[in-house]
Amino acid sequence: MIPDRPWKDLDWRLLLLALAISALGVVQIYSATIGTKWESAWWKQTLFVAAGLGVMYLASRVDYHVLLDHVPALYGICALALLGVLLLGRQVFGSRRWIPLPGGFTLQVSEFAKIIIILLIARYLSELKSGRPGLADVLKLGGFVAVPAALVLKQPDLGTSLTYVAIAGAGLFFAGLRWRHWALILALAAVVVAASPLFLTEYQKARIESFRNPASDPLGSGYQVLQSMIAVGSGGIWGKGATQGSQTQLRFLPVPHTDFVLSAFAEEHGFAGVTLILGLYFLLLMQIVQIAQAAPDRAGMYVCMGVGALLLFQLFVNVGMLVGRMVVTGLPLPLMSYGGSSVLTTFLMLGLVSNVRFQRFVN
């Protein structure tokens, strides 16, 4: 455990930014679910945020070096848990991603696996004697990441499996991977994309087709994207006001409290509101980068940049899919989208970032 520190050592900016984004998310979830079967979602989300603050505090108190020492065991537990999801998990909307818990709650193991991947990458890269990864290191890391990614892809959950790849890619980038190795990775990625029809489900193929041409199936695979684009566009500059969105309140926009929460927010609060929320995310990411720059060691830097890269990737993909510029993958918007596993995972990661900051004051 990290010794107790004065309150002034707490990163209040990181905490307040996370709370501001979460608060806007709770308000939007309340507005988007009035009169629906999900109308209690805002209250559950409030409880998730409160629990998130607790796990963030705990994560900030346990020395991250201890967690790095236990990465092999954590990785093994993670792989077994993901396998357990495939065997025992609850199937919702054709996907088997959740383990049922008492009280009607569910646990999405693949969300927490993101933390294990971040710690794995940080430990591996910080222990490189050469200081710079070579081709053998890329292959080893690729193998480590491929196992959980394949298990998650089997659920099927393409979006979350891609986040693992994004974390690994960010780690290799900050470790100074040579350009010729990047060329090999990109060539391999091109081969995988070309062969993707062989292992993607029909549902995932339909989503890719709807990305190419949403209007080709406006009442089927393209429905979500088209309604999202209409909602975003109808918000204008200032929006229609809370609980006044036509696409949201008339239930044209599917699941407006989860994957498409920002579409509902854009309709009700317009370009100004979206600028505000993206500005908050930008400040949050910059705060994480600042902590990474002052990290006491390379492992701490990799932990922080892994968290930052993951949040940026999810933000980029979620915003892109809302306006038809990315394939709909089901990735939640960090801290705003409804979901206990996503909220707790994000706060845990922010706790690790705070942990790295606290280590600067430990003698």
C-alpha positions in Angstrom: 0.0 0.0 0.0 1.1 3.6 -0.6 1.5 5.6 2.6 -1.2 8.1 3.4 -0.7 11.4 1.6 -2.1 14.9 2.3 -5.3 15.8 0.4 -3.2 18.3 -1.6 -1.4 15.4 -3.3 -4.7 14.1 -4.7 -5.1 14.9 -8.4 -8.3 16.9 -8.0 -8.3 17.9 -11.7 -8.4 14.3 -12.9 -11.1 13.5 -10.4 -13.3 16.5 -11.1 -13.1 16.0 -14.9 -14.1 12.4 -14.5 -17.0 13.4 -12.3 -18.2 16.2 -14.6 -18.3 13.8 -17.6 -20.1 11.2 -15.5 -22.6 13.7 -14.2 -23.5 14.8 -17.7 -23.9 11.1 -18.6 -26.3 10.5 -15.7 -28.4 13.5 -16.7 -28.5 12.4 -20.4 -29.4 8.8 -19.4 -32.3 10.2 -17.3 -33.5 12.3 -20.2 -33.2 9.5 -22.8 -35.0 6.8 -20.8 -38.0 8.7 -19.4 -41.1 6.6 -19.8 -39.2 3.5 -21.0 -38.4 0.1 -19.4 -34.9 1.6 -18.7 -36.1 4.6 -16.8 -34.3 3.4 -13.6 -31.0 3.3 -15.6 -29.9 6.8 -14.4 -30.2 5.7 -10.8 -28.2 2.6 -11.4 -25.6 4.6 -13.3 -25.3 6.9 -10.2 -24.6 3.9 -8.1 -22.0 2.7 -10.6 -20.3 6.1 -10.5 -20.3 6.0 -6.7 -18.8 2.5 -6.7 -16.4 3.7 -9.3 -15.1 6.4 -7.0 -14.5 3.7 -4.4 -12.5 1.5 -6.7 -10.6 4.5 -8.0 -9.5 5.2 -4.5 -8.5 1.6 -3.8 -6.6 1.4 -7.1 -4.7 4.6 -6.2 -3.6 3.1 -2.8 -2.2 -0.2 -4.0 1.3 0.3 -5.4 1.1 -0.4 -9.2 4.5 -2.2 -9.0 2.8 -4.9 -6.9 0.2 -5.3 -9.6 2.9 -5.5 -12.2 4.6 -8.3 -10.2 1.4 -10.3 -10.3 0.7 -9.8 -14.1 1.2 -13.5 -15.0 -1.4 -14.7 -12.4 -3.8 -11.9 -13.4 -3.4 -12.8 -17.0 -4.2 -16.4 -16.3 -7.3 -15.5 -14.3 -8.4 -13.2 -17.1 -8.1 -15.9 -19.7 -10.0 -18.4 -17.6 -12.7 -15.8 -16.9 -13.2 -15.0 -20.5 -13.4 -18.7 -21.3 -16.0 -19.0 -18.5 -18.1 -16.3 -20.2 -18.3 -18.3 -23.4 -19.4 -21.4 -21.5 -21.7 -19.9 -18.8 -22.3 -16.3 -19.8 -25.8 -14.7 -20.4 -26.7 -14.2 -24.1 -28.2 -10.8 -24.9 -28.9 -9.6 -28.5 -27.0 -12.5 -29.9 -23.8 -12.0 -27.9 -22.6 -13.9 -24.9 -20.6 -11.2 -23.0 -22.0 -11.1 -19.5 -21.9 -13.2 -16.3 -25.1 -12.8 -14.2 -24.8 -11.5 -10.7 -27.2 -11.4 -7.8 -29.6 -8.4 -7.8 -30.1 -8.4 -11.5 -26.6 -7.0 -12.3 -24.2 -8.5 -14.8 -20.4 -8.5 -15.1 -18.7 -7.9 -18.4 -15.3 -9.6 -18.0 -13.9 -8.3 -21.3 -14.1 -4.7 -19.9 -11.8 -5.5 -16.9 -9.5 -7.5 -19.2 -8.5 -4.1 -20.6 -6.7 -3.3 -17.3 -4.8 -6.6 -17.4 -3.7 -5.9 -21.0 -2.4 -2.4 -20.0 -0.5 -3.9 -17.0 0.9 -6.7 -19.2 2.2 -4.3 -21.9 3.6 -1.9 -19.3 5.5 -4.7 -17.5 6.9 -6.3 -20.7 8.0 -3.1 -22.4 9.5 -1.6 -19.2 11.7 -4.8 -18.7 13.2 -4.7 -22.2 17.0 -4.6 -21.7 17.5 -3.0 -25.1 14.9 -0.3 -24.3 13.5 -0.7 -27.8 11.2 -3.6 -28.9 12.4 -5.8 -31.8 10.4 -8.1 -34.1 10.6 -10.9 -31.5 9.1 -8.7 -28.9 6.3 -7.7 -31.3 5.5 -11.4 -31.9 5.5 -12.2 -28.2 3.3 -9.3 -27.3 1.0 -10.2 -30.2 0.7 -13.7 -28.9 -0.2 -12.5 -25.4 -2.8 -10.1 -26.7 -4.2 -12.5 -29.2 -5.5 -15.0 -26.6 -7.9 -12.7 -24.8 -8.7 -10.9 -28.1 -9.7 -14.2 -29.7 -11.9 -15.2 -26.7 -13.6 -11.8 -26.8 -14.1 -12.0 -30.6 -15.8 -15.3 -30.1 -18.5 -13.8 -27.9 -18.7 -12.0 -30.5 -17.4 -8.5 -29.5 -15.3 -7.1 -32.2 -15.1 -3.6 -30.7 -13.7 -4.7 -27.3 -11.2 -7.1 -29.0 -9.9 -4.2 -31.1 -9.3 -2.2 -27.9 -6.7 -4.8 -26.8 -4.9 -4.3 -30.1 -5.0 -0.6 -29.7 -3.4 -0.8 -26.3 -0.6 -3.0 -27.6 -0.1 -0.7 -30.6 0.1 2.4 -28.4 2.6 0.7 -26.1 4.9 -0.3 -29.1 4.6 3.3 -30.5 5.8 4.9 -27.2 8.5 2.3 -26.9 10.0 3.4 -30.2 9.2 0.5 -32.5 11.2 0.8 -35.7 9.3 1.9 -38.9 10.2 -1.3 -40.8 8.5 -3.3 -38.1 5.4 -1.0 -38.3 5.4 -1.8 -42.1 5.3 -5.5 -41.3 2.4 -5.0 -38.8 0.4 -3.0 -41.3 1.0 -5.6 -44.0 -0.2 -8.3 -41.6 -3.2 -6.1 -40.6 -4.1 -5.8 -44.3 -4.0 -9.6 -44.7 -6.3 -10.0 -41.7 -8.8 -7.4 -43.0 -8.8 -9.1 -46.4 -9.5 -12.5 -44.7 -12.0 -11.1 -42.2 -15.1 -12.4 -44.1 -13.9 -15.9 -43.2 -14.2 -15.5 -39.4 -16.7 -12.6 -39.0 -20.3 -13.5 -38.1 -23.2 -12.5 -40.5 -24.2 -9.9 -37.9 -20.8 -8.3 -38.1 -20.7 -8.5 -41.9 -24.0 -6.7 -41.9 -22.6 -3.9 -39.8 -19.7 -3.4 -42.1 -22.0 -3.3 -45.1 -24.2 -0.7 -43.3 -21.1 1.4 -42.7 -20.3 1.4 -46.4 -23.9 2.2 -47.4 -26.4 2.7 -44.5 -29.2 3.6 -46.9 -29.0 0.1 -48.5 -30.9 -1.3 -45.5 -32.6 1.6 -43.7 -34.9 -0.5 -41.6 -32.3 -3.2 -40.8 -28.5 -3.0 -40.4 -28.4 0.7 -41.4 -31.2 1.8 -39.1 -29.0 2.7 -36.1 -26.5 4.8 -38.0 -29.2 6.6 -40.0 -31.2 7.5 -36.9 -28.1 8.6 -35.1 -27.1 10.9 -37.9 -30.6 12.4 -38.0 -30.5 12.9 -34.2 -27.1 14.6 -34.4 -28.1 16.8 -37.2 -31.4 17.8 -35.8 -29.7 19.2 -32.6 -28.3 22.2 -34.6 -26.1 24.6 -32.6 -27.9 24.8 -29.3 -30.0 21.6 -29.3 -33.7 21.1 -28.6 -33.4 21.0 -24.8 -33.3 18.2 -22.3 -36.1 15.6 -22.8 -37.1 17.5 -26.0 -35.3 15.4 -28.6 -37.6 14.1 -31.3 -35.5 11.1 -32.4 -34.7 10.2 -28.7 -38.1 10.8 -27.1 -40.1 9.3 -29.9 -37.9 6.2 -29.6 -36.5 6.3 -33.2 -32.9 6.2 -31.8 -32.1 2.7 -30.5 -30.4 2.3 -27.1 -29.9 6.0 -26.5 -28.5 5.5 -23.1 -25.7 3.1 -24.1 -23.7 3.1 -27.3 -25.6 6.1 -28.8 -25.8 8.3 -25.7 -23.8 11.0 -27.4 -26.3 11.1 -30.3 -29.1 11.8 -27.8 -26.9 14.4 -26.1 -26.2 16.1 -29.4 -29.9 16.2 -30.3 -30.8 17.8 -27.0 -27.7 20.1 -26.5 -26.5 20.7 -30.0 -23.1 21.5 -31.3 -22.4 23.6 -28.2 -23.0 20.7 -25.9 -20.9 18.3 -27.9 -18.1 20.8 -27.9 -18.3 21.0 -24.1 -18.2 17.3 -23.6 -15.4 16.7 -26.1 -13.5 19.6 -24.4 -13.8 17.8 -21.1 -12.5 14.6 -22.6 -9.6 16.5 -24.1 -8.7 18.0 -20.7 -9.0 14.5 -19.1 -6.6 13.0 -21.7 -4.1 15.9 -21.3 -4.1 15.4 -17.6 -3.3 11.7 -18.0 -0.5 12.7 -20.5 0.9 15.2 -18.0 1.0 12.5 -15.2 2.7 10.1 -17.7 5.4 12.7 -18.4 6.2 13.0 -14.7 6.0 9.3 -14.0 8.7 8.0 -11.7 9.6 5.1 -14.0 9.0 3.7 -17.5 6.4 1.2 -16.2 4.3 4.1 -14.8 4.6 6.0 -18.1 3.4 2.9 -20.0 0.5 2.5 -17.6 -0.7 6.1 -18.0 -0.3 6.2 -21.8 -2.0 2.8 -22.1 -5.0 4.2 -20.2 -4.9 7.4 -22.3 -4.6 5.5 -25.6 -7.5 3.3 -24.7 -9.8 6.1 -23.7 -8.9 8.0 -26.9 -9.5 5.0 -29.0 -12.9 4.4 -27.5 -13.8 8.0 -27.8 -12.7 8.1 -31.5 -14.6 5.0 -32.5 -17.8 5.9 -30.6 -18.0 9.4 -32.0 -17.1 8.1 -35.4 -19.8 5.5 -35.5 -22.4 8.1 -34.4 -21.9 10.1 -37.6 -21.3 7.1 -40.0 -17.5 7.4 -40.1 -16.8 4.2 -38.2 -18.3 0.8 -38.2 -20.8 0.3 -35.3 -18.9 -1.9 -32.9 -20.8 -1.5 -29.7 -17.9 0.3 -27.9 -19.3 2.5 -25.0 -18.4 6.1 -24.5 -16.2 6.2 -21.4 -18.0 7.5 -18.3 -21.1 8.5 -20.2 -22.6 5.3 -21.6 -24.7 3.3 -19.2 -23.0 0.2 -17.9 -21.5 -0.8 -14.6 -18.6 -2.8 -16.0 -17.5 0.0 -18.3 -17.8 2.7 -15.6 -16.0 0.6 -12.9 -13.2 -0.3 -15.4 -12.7 3.4 -16.4 -12.5 4.5 -12.8 -10.1 1.7 -12.0 -7.9 2.8 -14.8 -8.0 6.4 -13.6 -7.1 5.1 -10.1 -4.0 3.5 -11.6 -3.1 6.8 -13.2 -3.5 8.5 -9.8 -1.4 5.7 -8.3 1.4 6.6 -10.7 1.1 10.2 -9.6 1.2 9.3 -5.9 4.5 7.4 -6.5 6.2 10.7 -7.2 5.8 11.6 -3.5 6.9 8.2 -2.1 10.5 8.2 -0.8 
